[in-house]
Amino acid sequence: MGDLVDRSGDSEPEIMRALVTHLKPATLASFYFYGPTGDCDLVSSTVKRHFQSLHKFEFESGEISSEDIRLILTQCSLLEEFKVKGSVITLQDAVESTWASNRIRRLELVIAVGERPDEDEPYYERPPPLLLTPKEEARFTLLRKLYEQIGSLVEMEELILKAIHDEEPYSDEYEDYKSRAFPAMLSLGTSGRPGISTCLQD
Protein backbone atom coordinates (compact mmCIF):
# COMPACT_ATOMS: atom_id res chain seq x y z
CA MET A 1 0.00 0.00 0.00
CA GLY A 2 1.22 3.50 -0.79
CA ASP A 3 0.52 7.14 -0.02
CA LEU A 4 0.24 10.05 -2.43
CA VAL A 5 0.68 13.41 -0.74
CA ASP A 6 0.76 16.98 -2.02
CA ARG A 7 0.15 19.58 0.68
CA SER A 8 1.98 22.33 -1.19
CA GLY A 9 -0.84 23.04 -3.63
CA ASP A 10 1.74 23.36 -6.41
CA SER A 11 1.23 20.05 -8.21
CA GLU A 12 -0.68 20.00 -11.46
CA PRO A 13 -3.83 17.87 -11.18
CA GLU A 14 -3.01 16.17 -14.48
CA ILE A 15 0.29 14.96 -13.03
CA MET A 16 -1.43 13.65 -9.91
CA ARG A 17 -4.00 11.90 -12.07
CA ALA A 18 -1.24 10.27 -14.12
CA LEU A 19 0.43 9.02 -10.95
CA VAL A 20 -2.84 7.64 -9.63
CA THR A 21 -3.71 5.79 -12.82
CA HIS A 22 -0.22 4.32 -13.26
CA LEU A 23 -0.27 2.70 -9.84
CA LYS A 24 -1.53 -0.86 -9.72
CA PRO A 25 -5.24 -1.00 -8.84
CA ALA A 26 -6.08 -1.16 -5.13
CA THR A 27 -2.60 -0.13 -3.99
CA LEU A 28 -3.20 3.47 -2.83
CA ALA A 29 -4.00 3.76 0.88
CA SER A 30 -3.81 7.52 1.48
CA PHE A 31 -4.42 10.46 -0.83
CA TYR A 32 -3.83 14.09 0.18
CA PHE A 33 -4.22 16.89 -2.35
CA TYR A 34 -4.24 20.62 -1.61
CA GLY A 35 -4.81 22.48 -4.83
CA PRO A 36 -7.17 23.11 -7.75
CA THR A 37 -8.39 20.09 -9.68
CA GLY A 38 -9.24 22.06 -12.83
CA ASP A 39 -11.10 20.08 -15.48
CA CYS A 40 -9.23 16.91 -14.57
CA ASP A 41 -11.29 13.98 -13.26
CA LEU A 42 -8.77 13.44 -10.47
CA VAL A 43 -11.21 12.32 -7.79
CA SER A 44 -13.21 9.87 -9.89
CA SER A 45 -10.03 8.41 -11.41
CA THR A 46 -8.58 7.85 -7.95
CA VAL A 47 -11.72 6.26 -6.56
CA LYS A 48 -12.37 3.99 -9.56
CA ARG A 49 -8.84 2.59 -9.43
CA HIS A 50 -8.26 2.42 -5.69
CA PHE A 51 -11.66 2.26 -3.95
CA GLN A 52 -10.76 -1.15 -2.50
CA SER A 53 -7.65 0.14 -0.73
CA LEU A 54 -8.22 3.80 0.21
CA HIS A 55 -8.15 4.45 3.96
CA LYS A 56 -7.52 8.19 4.02
CA PHE A 57 -8.72 10.89 1.65
CA GLU A 58 -8.07 14.58 2.22
CA PHE A 59 -8.74 17.45 -0.17
CA GLU A 60 -8.49 21.18 0.26
CA SER A 61 -9.95 22.58 -2.93
CA GLY A 62 -13.05 24.49 -3.91
CA GLU A 63 -13.44 22.53 -7.12
CA ILE A 64 -14.56 19.09 -5.96
CA SER A 65 -18.14 18.40 -6.95
CA SER A 66 -20.89 17.14 -4.70
CA GLU A 67 -21.07 14.02 -6.88
CA ASP A 68 -17.36 13.31 -6.34
CA ILE A 69 -17.72 13.61 -2.57
CA ARG A 70 -20.67 11.21 -2.73
CA LEU A 71 -18.58 8.82 -4.85
CA ILE A 72 -15.90 8.63 -2.17
CA LEU A 73 -18.42 8.05 0.62
CA THR A 74 -20.34 5.36 -1.22
CA GLN A 75 -17.48 3.44 -2.86
CA CYS A 76 -14.52 3.38 -0.43
CA SER A 77 -15.37 0.58 1.99
CA LEU A 78 -12.13 0.86 4.01
CA LEU A 79 -12.35 4.62 4.52
CA GLU A 80 -11.21 5.76 7.97
CA GLU A 81 -10.41 9.45 7.46
CA PHE A 82 -12.17 11.76 5.03
CA LYS A 83 -11.71 15.52 5.09
CA VAL A 84 -12.91 17.93 2.42
CA LYS A 85 -12.21 21.62 2.87
CA GLY A 86 -13.57 24.31 0.56
CA SER A 87 -16.03 22.09 -1.31
CA VAL A 88 -19.64 21.24 -0.55
CA ILE A 89 -21.87 18.17 -0.77
CA THR A 90 -25.63 18.61 -1.01
CA LEU A 91 -27.85 17.02 1.59
CA GLN A 92 -29.51 14.99 -1.17
CA ASP A 93 -26.19 13.57 -2.36
CA ALA A 94 -25.08 12.85 1.20
CA VAL A 95 -28.04 10.52 1.82
CA GLU A 96 -28.76 9.17 -1.67
CA SER A 97 -26.94 5.89 -0.94
CA THR A 98 -25.61 4.16 2.15
CA TRP A 99 -21.98 5.02 2.85
CA ALA A 100 -19.64 2.16 2.08
CA SER A 101 -17.57 2.33 5.28
CA ASN A 102 -18.72 2.23 8.89
CA ARG A 103 -15.09 2.47 10.02
CA ILE A 104 -14.78 6.23 9.54
CA ARG A 105 -12.98 7.77 12.54
CA ARG A 106 -12.44 11.31 11.29
CA LEU A 107 -14.89 13.13 9.04
CA GLU A 108 -15.02 16.75 7.90
CA LEU A 109 -17.73 17.91 5.50
CA VAL A 110 -19.59 21.04 4.48
CA ILE A 111 -23.20 20.19 3.63
CA ALA A 112 -25.71 22.34 1.74
CA VAL A 113 -28.90 21.67 3.69
CA GLY A 114 -31.38 23.28 1.31
CA GLU A 115 -32.81 26.68 0.51
CA ARG A 116 -32.65 29.42 3.09
CA PRO A 117 -35.94 29.36 5.05
CA ASP A 118 -38.34 32.03 3.84
CA GLU A 119 -40.55 31.87 6.93
CA ASP A 120 -40.76 34.93 9.16
CA GLU A 121 -39.57 32.77 12.04
CA PRO A 122 -37.41 29.65 11.86
CA TYR A 123 -38.95 26.51 13.32
CA TYR A 124 -36.89 26.71 16.53
CA GLU A 125 -38.28 30.18 17.36
CA ARG A 126 -41.94 29.23 16.87
CA PRO A 127 -43.90 28.11 19.93
CA PRO A 128 -44.67 24.39 20.29
CA PRO A 129 -46.47 22.24 19.38
CA LEU A 130 -44.94 22.84 15.99
CA LEU A 131 -46.62 22.45 12.62
CA LEU A 132 -43.91 22.09 9.99
CA THR A 133 -44.28 23.33 6.45
CA PRO A 134 -44.00 20.77 3.60
CA LYS A 135 -40.49 22.08 2.84
CA GLU A 136 -39.47 21.65 6.46
CA GLU A 137 -40.92 18.14 6.57
CA ALA A 138 -38.96 17.17 3.46
CA ARG A 139 -35.75 18.60 4.88
CA PHE A 140 -36.15 16.80 8.21
CA THR A 141 -36.70 13.52 6.35
CA LEU A 142 -33.33 13.95 4.64
CA LEU A 143 -31.67 15.13 7.85
CA ARG A 144 -32.91 12.06 9.68
CA LYS A 145 -31.24 9.87 7.06
CA LEU A 146 -28.01 11.85 7.44
CA TYR A 147 -28.00 11.57 11.24
CA GLU A 148 -28.77 7.85 11.08
CA GLN A 149 -25.85 7.40 8.70
CA ILE A 150 -23.52 9.31 11.02
CA GLY A 151 -24.89 7.36 13.99
CA SER A 152 -23.80 4.11 12.30
CA LEU A 153 -20.15 5.22 12.38
CA VAL A 154 -19.37 3.47 15.63
CA GLU A 155 -15.62 4.22 15.54
CA MET A 156 -16.04 7.99 15.13
CA GLU A 157 -13.45 10.08 17.00
CA GLU A 158 -13.60 13.47 15.26
CA LEU A 159 -16.62 14.92 13.46
CA ILE A 160 -16.60 18.38 11.87
CA LEU A 161 -19.81 19.30 10.03
CA LYS A 162 -20.71 22.72 8.69
CA ALA A 163 -24.08 23.67 7.24
CA ILE A 164 -24.70 26.21 4.50
CA HIS A 165 -27.72 26.99 2.37
CA ASP A 166 -28.00 26.03 -1.29
CA GLU A 167 -26.34 28.36 -3.81
CA GLU A 168 -24.44 30.03 -0.98
CA PRO A 169 -20.66 30.34 -1.32
CA TYR A 170 -18.69 28.52 1.32
CA SER A 171 -16.73 30.57 3.82
CA ASP A 172 -14.86 29.75 7.02
CA GLU A 173 -16.10 32.96 8.59
CA TYR A 174 -19.76 33.59 9.41
CA GLU A 175 -21.27 36.19 11.67
CA ASP A 176 -24.46 34.24 12.34
CA TYR A 177 -23.45 30.83 13.64
CA LYS A 178 -26.95 30.10 14.94
CA SER A 179 -28.26 29.64 11.42
CA ARG A 180 -25.30 27.37 10.58
CA ALA A 181 -26.23 24.69 13.10
CA PHE A 182 -27.69 21.44 11.84
CA PRO A 183 -31.44 21.45 12.56
CA ALA A 184 -32.57 19.33 15.52
CA MET A 185 -29.23 17.52 15.67
CA LEU A 186 -28.90 17.89 19.44
CA SER A 187 -32.60 18.02 20.28
CA LEU A 188 -34.41 15.06 21.85
CA GLY A 189 -37.75 15.99 20.32
CA THR A 190 -39.49 16.01 23.70
CA SER A 191 -40.55 19.66 23.72
CA GLY A 192 -42.99 19.74 20.82
CA ARG A 193 -40.23 20.60 18.37
CA PRO A 194 -38.36 18.27 16.01
CA GLY A 195 -35.59 16.26 17.61
CA ILE A 196 -33.35 13.77 15.87
CA SER A 197 -30.44 13.35 18.28
CA THR A 198 -31.49 9.74 18.97
CA CYS A 199 -30.48 8.93 15.38
CA LEU A 200 -26.88 9.49 16.42
CA GLN A 201 -27.03 6.54 18.79
CA ASP A 202 -26.05 3.18 17.45
C-alpha positions in Angstrom: 0.0 0.0 0.0 1.2 3.5 -0.8 0.5 7.1 0.0 0.2 10.1 -2.4 0.7 13.4 -0.7 0.8 17.0 -2.0 0.1 19.6 0.7 2.0 22.3 -1.2 -0.8 23.0 -3.6 1.7 23.4 -6.4 1.2 20.1 -8.2 -0.7 20.0 -11.5 -3.8 17.9 -11.2 -3.0 16.2 -14.5 0.3 15.0 -13.0 -1.4 13.7 -9.9 -4.0 11.9 -12.1 -1.2 10.3 -14.1 0.4 9.0 -11.0 -2.8 7.6 -9.6 -3.7 5.8 -12.8 -0.2 4.3 -13.3 -0.3 2.7 -9.8 -1.5 -0.9 -9.7 -5.2 -1.0 -8.8 -6.1 -1.2 -5.1 -2.6 -0.1 -4.0 -3.2 3.5 -2.8 -4.0 3.8 0.9 -3.8 7.5 1.5 -4.4 10.5 -0.8 -3.8 14.1 0.2 -4.2 16.9 -2.3 -4.2 20.6 -1.6 -4.8 22.5 -4.8 -7.2 23.1 -7.7 -8.4 20.1 -9.7 -9.2 22.1 -12.8 -11.1 20.1 -15.5 -9.2 16.9 -14.6 -11.3 14.0 -13.3 -8.8 13.4 -10.5 -11.2 12.3 -7.8 -13.2 9.9 -9.9 -10.0 8.4 -11.4 -8.6 7.8 -8.0 -11.7 6.3 -6.6 -12.4 4.0 -9.6 -8.8 2.6 -9.4 -8.3 2.4 -5.7 -11.7 2.3 -4.0 -10.8 -1.2 -2.5 -7.6 0.1 -0.7 -8.2 3.8 0.2 -8.2 4.4 4.0 -7.5 8.2 4.0 -8.7 10.9 1.6 -8.1 14.6 2.2 -8.7 17.5 -0.2 -8.5 21.2 0.3 -10.0 22.6 -2.9 -13.1 24.5 -3.9 -13.4 22.5 -7.1 -14.6 19.1 -6.0 -18.1 18.4 -7.0 -20.9 17.1 -4.7 -21.1 14.0 -6.9 -17.4 13.3 -6.3 -17.7 13.6 -2.6 -20.7 11.2 -2.7 -18.6 8.8 -4.8 -15.9 8.6 -2.2 -18.4 8.1 0.6 -20.3 5.4 -1.2 -17.5 3.4 -2.9 -14.5 3.4 -0.4 -15.4 0.6 2.0 -12.1 0.9 4.0 -12.3 4.6 4.5 -11.2 5.8 8.0 -10.4 9.4 7.5 -12.2 11.8 5.0 -11.7 15.5 5.1 -12.9 17.9 2.4 -12.2 21.6 2.9 -13.6 24.3 0.6 -16.0 22.1 -1.3 -19.6 21.2 -0.6 -21.9 18.2 -0.8 -25.6 18.6 -1.0 -27.9 17.0 1.6 -29.5 15.0 -1.2 -26.2 13.6 -2.4 -25.1 12.9 1.2 -28.0 10.5 1.8 -28.8 9.2 -1.7 -26.9 5.9 -0.9 -25.6 4.2 2.1 -22.0 5.0 2.9 -19.6 2.2 2.1 -17.6 2.3 5.3 -18.7 2.2 8.9 -15.1 2.5 10.0 -14.8 6.2 9.5 -13.0 7.8 12.5 -12.4 11.3 11.3 -14.9 13.1 9.0 -15.0 16.7 7.9 -17.7 17.9 5.5 -19.6 21.0 4.5 -23.2 20.2 3.6 -25.7 22.3 1.7 -28.9 21.7 3.7 -31.4 23.3 1.3 -32.8 26.7 0.5 -32.6 29.4 3.1 -35.9 29.4 5.1 -38.3 32.0 3.8 -40.6 31.9 6.9 -40.8 34.9 9.2 -39.6 32.8 12.0 -37.4 29.7 11.9 -38.9 26.5 13.3 -36.9 26.7 16.5 -38.3 30.2 17.4 -41.9 29.2 16.9 -43.9 28.1 19.9 -44.7 24.4 20.3 -46.5 22.2 19.4 -44.9 22.8 16.0 -46.6 22.5 12.6 -43.9 22.1 10.0 -44.3 23.3 6.4 -44.0 20.8 3.6 -40.5 22.1 2.8 -39.5 21.7 6.5 -40.9 18.1 6.6 -39.0 17.2 3.5 -35.8 18.6 4.9 -36.1 16.8 8.2 -36.7 13.5 6.4 -33.3 14.0 4.6 -31.7 15.1 7.9 -32.9 12.1 9.7 -31.2 9.9 7.1 -28.0 11.8 7.4 -28.0 11.6 11.2 -28.8 7.9 11.1 -25.9 7.4 8.7 -23.5 9.3 11.0 -24.9 7.4 14.0 -23.8 4.1 12.3 -20.2 5.2 12.4 -19.4 3.5 15.6 -15.6 4.2 15.5 -16.0 8.0 15.1 -13.5 10.1 17.0 -13.6 13.5 15.3 -16.6 14.9 13.5 -16.6 18.4 11.9 -19.8 19.3 10.0 -20.7 22.7 8.7 -24.1 23.7 7.2 -24.7 26.2 4.5 -27.7 27.0 2.4 -28.0 26.0 -1.3 -26.3 28.4 -3.8 -24.4 30.0 -1.0 -20.7 30.3 -1.3 -18.7 28.5 1.3 -16.7 30.6 3.8 -14.9 29.7 7.0 -16.1 33.0 8.6 -19.8 33.6 9.4 -21.3 36.2 11.7 -24.5 34.2 12.3 -23.4 30.8 13.6 -26.9 30.1 14.9 -28.3 29.6 11.4 -25.3 27.4 10.6 -26.2 24.7 13.1 -27.7 21.4 11.8 -31.4 21.5 12.6 -32.6 19.3 15.5 -29.2 17.5 15.7 -28.9 17.9 19.4 -32.6 18.0 20.3 -34.4 15.1 21.9 -37.7 16.0 20.3 -39.5 16.0 23.7 -40.6 19.7 23.7 -43.0 19.7 20.8 -40.2 20.6 18.4 -38.4 18.3 16.0 -35.6 16.3 17.6 -33.3 13.8 15.9 -30.4 13.3 18.3 -31.5 9.7 19.0 -30.5 8.9 15.4 -26.9 9.5 16.4 -27.0 6.5 18.8 -26.0 3.2 17.4 
